[in-house]
Amino acid sequence: MRQIFIKLSKLILLMICAVTLIAQTAIFAPEVGAASETNKTETENTNLNNNIVDADEELTLTRAITIDEAKKEAQEAVEEQLYLNSLDDSASNKEQKSSASDETQTTTDSSNNENKEVSKASTSSTSTGNVSKASYVSGSSNSGFLMDIDNPDPGYTAHSVVLSDADRDLAERIVMGEAGSTGYTGMALVAQCLRDTFVMGNYNSISDVISKNGYYASTSIKPSSTCKEVISYIFDQGGAAVQHRIVVFYATNYCSSSWHESQNYVCSYGYEKFFDIW
């Protein structure tokens, strides 16, 4: 009987242990399942985040490529326009140079034959550079004028003027400053005005003419080759732009002058008006 009781006790103990294990399994199994679900959710969230990052990176890359292509197209357009502009500028400069060359050649050809003796005398006089006082002699180029005017003076005589090196440099610079942008004819008119004033007033130097007759232009601009040719034509060869003495002028785009307008009007060129005095 005692042995049976012991066996029953062991059986009951085993059953209690089994029940306990089953209860623990029931309690803890949901947590294990919950953990599994959590891990699955976290994995899905991670994958979703990765997909979002990949999408953002792809969008950023696409935008960068689009911007680069736009920049490239803009640069190509600008380069093409600059190239076309350079072609236009080149053609324009070529045309201007050709026109200036033709005008200079025509003027030179028309005066060379008529002025050989005067030019020769002027060149020999100024080649030493030792002339201290400018002088003048009658010119022989009165039949060759650059402009026709309404009131030519048949009695007008142009003169060649022997210049010292200093006077020549100053004459070139003041003509360049007064009319350097007006071309050969415009500079020739100012040079004739300077020469005719010199002769009329019997001045000793070009600086006297400038200081006493209101020439205000800058003399710091380097004379162009065309300007040097103009001074040679007017002073060395005794040439003239018009068949009339001109001794004063003014620029109508800078000022108005009732005094100038009261004098003997000769001609206009661009904004410049030229006069003789009564």
Secondary structure, DSSP 8 states (H G I E B T S, - for coil): -HHHHHHHHHHHHHHHHHHHHHHHHHHHHHHHHHHHHHHHHHHHHHHHHHHHHHHHHHHHHHHHHHHHHHHHHHHHHHHHHHHHHHHHHHHHHHHHHHHHHHHHHHHHHHHHGGGHHHHHHHHHHHTTS---S-EEEE-S-TT-BS---SS--TT---EEEE--HHHHHHHHHHHHHHHTTSHHHHHHHHHHHHHHHHHHHT-S-HHHHHHHTT--S-S-S---HHHHHHHIIIIIS--BSSSS---EEEETTT---HHHHTSEEEEEETTEEEEE--
